Amino acid sequence: NELKIGFLSTLSGPAGTIGVEIRDGFNLAVKMAGGKVGGLPTEVVFADDTLNPEMGKQLAERLLKRDRVNLMTGIVFSNVMLAVWPTIQQAKVFYIAPNASPTRITGEGCNPYFVSASWPNEGHHEAAGQYAKSKGYKNVYLIAPNYPAGKDATTGFKRMYGGTISAEVYTKLNQLDYSAELAQIRAAK
């Protein structure tokens, strides 16, 4: 028996650094385990989704059908995860999330084939909202990237905060310059 893992991740572009770090850590773990995972000789097939949900879906289909992987992992961004998940779920292949854990999969859509090794998207942000509330912060300005994880983040924060939200702004995913948003925050005081 052999284990064949499909590692689909964002490995290029400005956002690729996260996927590269996850890939390198994963490769190191497999190497340190003597090339075996769960005691089985392991082959890992890598694919770069380029932070493109449609590309991710096509690559997931290829990994599952052509490469016949037994397990999948690697996705960094929730928009890619949501596009890819129906394909993985239909194939009844386990997916272990090293990062992306969108609420639509970990909440009501919870499935025994999805295992998160990270955190639910709303989790840290609920804690931040609770902390802001405990510190007595009366007014906050929320800013997050405009994609599912960004929206999960603000939802989690608001769930526990309960105070005044002076603005809720969503930026482009992969945006590198936030000077306009910082000016808006200053203007909002």
matplotlib code that plots the C-alpha trace (Angstrom):
import matplotlib.pyplot as plt

x = [0.0, 1.0, -0.4, -0.8, -1.4, -2.6, -1.1, -3.0, -2.0, -1.2, 2.5, 3.0, 2.3, 2.4, 0.1, 2.2, 4.6, 2.0, 1.5, 5.3, 5.8, 3.1, 4.5, 8.1, 6.9, 4.9, 7.8, 10.1, 7.6, 7.4, 11.2, 11.7, 9.2, 11.4, 9.1, 6.1, 2.9, 1.0, 3.6, 2.8, 5.3, 4.0, 4.0, 3.0, 1.7, 1.9, -0.3, -0.4, -3.9, -2.4, -5.1, -7.7, -10.8, -11.6, -7.9, -8.1, -11.2, -9.7, -6.5, -8.5, -10.3, -7.0, -5.5, -8.5, -9.2, -5.9, -3.4, -5.8, -4.8, -6.1, -5.9, -5.7, -4.3, -2.6, -5.3, -4.5, -7.4, -11.1, -12.3, -10.3, -11.4, -15.1, -14.6, -12.7, -14.6, -17.6, -15.2, -13.3, -16.6, -18.1, -14.9, -15.2, -11.5, -10.3, -9.1, -6.9, -6.9, -3.6, -5.1, -8.5, -11.4, -14.4, -17.4, -19.6, -17.6, -16.8, -20.2, -23.5, -21.9, -19.6, -18.6, -16.6, -14.2, -13.0, -10.5, -9.1, -5.5, -5.7, -8.7, -12.2, -12.1, -14.2, -12.4, -9.5, -11.8, -14.4, -11.6, -10.5, -14.1, -14.5, -11.2, -12.2, -15.4, -13.6, -11.3, -14.3, -13.6, -16.7, -16.1, -14.1, -13.3, -13.2, -11.1, -10.6, -9.9, -13.0, -13.3, -15.0, -12.3, -12.4, -16.2, -15.9, -13.4, -15.7, -18.7, -16.8, -15.6, -19.0, -20.6, -18.6, -18.0, -21.4, -20.2, -20.4, -18.8, -18.0, -17.2, -16.7, -14.4, -13.4, -10.2, -9.1, -7.6, -3.9, -3.8, -0.4, -0.9, -3.3, -2.6, -6.1, -7.7, -5.3, -6.3, -10.0, -9.4, -7.6, -10.4, -13.0, -11.0]
y = [0.0, 3.6, 6.9, 9.5, 13.1, 15.9, 19.2, 22.0, 25.5, 29.1, 28.8, 31.9, 35.6, 37.9, 35.6, 32.5, 32.9, 31.4, 28.3, 27.9, 27.9, 25.3, 23.2, 23.4, 22.5, 19.6, 18.3, 18.5, 16.5, 13.8, 13.8, 13.5, 10.6, 8.7, 9.4, 7.8, 9.2, 6.9, 4.2, 4.1, 5.1, 8.5, 10.3, 14.0, 15.6, 19.4, 21.9, 25.7, 27.2, 30.7, 32.1, 31.4, 29.5, 28.1, 27.0, 25.3, 23.4, 22.2, 21.1, 19.3, 17.4, 16.4, 15.4, 13.2, 11.7, 11.5, 11.3, 9.3, 10.9, 9.3, 12.5, 16.2, 19.3, 22.6, 25.2, 28.6, 30.8, 30.3, 31.4, 28.6, 26.1, 26.9, 26.3, 23.1, 21.5, 20.2, 18.2, 16.8, 16.1, 14.2, 12.1, 11.2, 11.9, 13.3, 16.9, 18.2, 22.0, 23.6, 27.1, 27.7, 26.7, 28.7, 28.9, 27.4, 24.2, 24.2, 25.4, 24.2, 22.5, 20.4, 17.2, 14.1, 14.3, 17.9, 18.0, 21.4, 21.3, 25.1, 27.1, 28.1, 31.5, 33.2, 31.9, 34.4, 37.3, 36.3, 36.4, 39.8, 41.1, 39.8, 41.4, 44.8, 44.5, 43.6, 46.6, 48.9, 50.0, 51.9, 52.4, 50.3, 50.5, 47.1, 46.4, 43.0, 41.5, 41.0, 37.3, 34.6, 34.6, 38.4, 38.3, 35.5, 37.6, 40.6, 38.4, 36.7, 40.0, 41.6, 38.5, 39.1, 42.8, 44.3, 48.0, 50.6, 49.8, 53.1, 51.5, 48.1, 48.2, 45.3, 45.6, 43.7, 40.3, 40.4, 44.2, 45.5, 49.2, 50.3, 54.0, 55.0, 52.8, 54.2, 57.7, 56.7, 55.3, 58.6, 60.6, 58.5, 59.1]
z = [0.0, -0.7, 0.3, -2.4, -1.2, -3.4, -2.2, -3.8, -2.6, -3.7, -4.5, -6.7, -6.7, -3.6, -1.6, -2.5, 0.4, 2.8, 0.6, 0.1, 3.8, 4.3, 1.5, 2.9, 6.4, 5.0, 2.9, 6.0, 8.0, 5.4, 5.0, 8.8, 8.8, 6.4, 3.4, 5.1, 6.5, 8.8, 8.2, 4.5, 1.7, 0.6, -2.7, -2.7, -5.9, -5.9, -7.8, -7.7, -7.7, -8.2, -5.8, -8.6, -7.4, -10.9, -11.4, -8.0, -8.9, -12.2, -10.4, -7.7, -10.4, -12.0, -8.6, -7.8, -11.2, -13.1, -10.2, -8.0, -4.7, -1.5, 0.6, 0.0, 1.8, 1.3, 0.4, 1.9, 0.8, 1.6, -1.8, -3.4, -0.6, -1.3, -5.0, -4.5, -1.6, -3.6, -5.8, -2.8, -0.9, -3.9, -4.2, -0.5, 0.0, 3.3, 3.2, 6.0, 6.2, 7.1, 6.9, 5.1, 7.2, 5.9, 8.1, 5.3, 5.7, 9.4, 10.6, 9.3, 6.4, 8.6, 7.0, 8.3, 5.3, 6.3, 9.1, 10.2, 11.5, 11.9, 13.2, 12.1, 10.3, 12.9, 15.9, 16.4, 15.5, 18.1, 20.7, 19.4, 19.6, 23.2, 24.1, 22.6, 24.6, 27.8, 27.4, 27.0, 23.4, 22.4, 18.6, 16.1, 12.4, 10.7, 7.7, 6.1, 2.6, 0.4, 0.3, 2.5, 5.2, 5.5, 5.9, 8.4, 10.4, 10.7, 11.5, 14.3, 15.7, 15.6, 17.2, 20.4, 20.4, 20.5, 20.4, 17.7, 14.3, 12.7, 9.4, 7.8, 4.8, 2.5, 0.5, -2.6, -2.0, -2.7, -2.1, -1.1, -0.6, 2.2, 2.3, 1.2, 3.9, 6.5, 5.5, 5.9, 9.3, 10.4, 9.0, 10.9, 14.1]

ax = plt.figure().add_subplot(projection="3d")
ax.plot(x, y, z, "-o")
ax.set_aspect("equal")
plt.show()
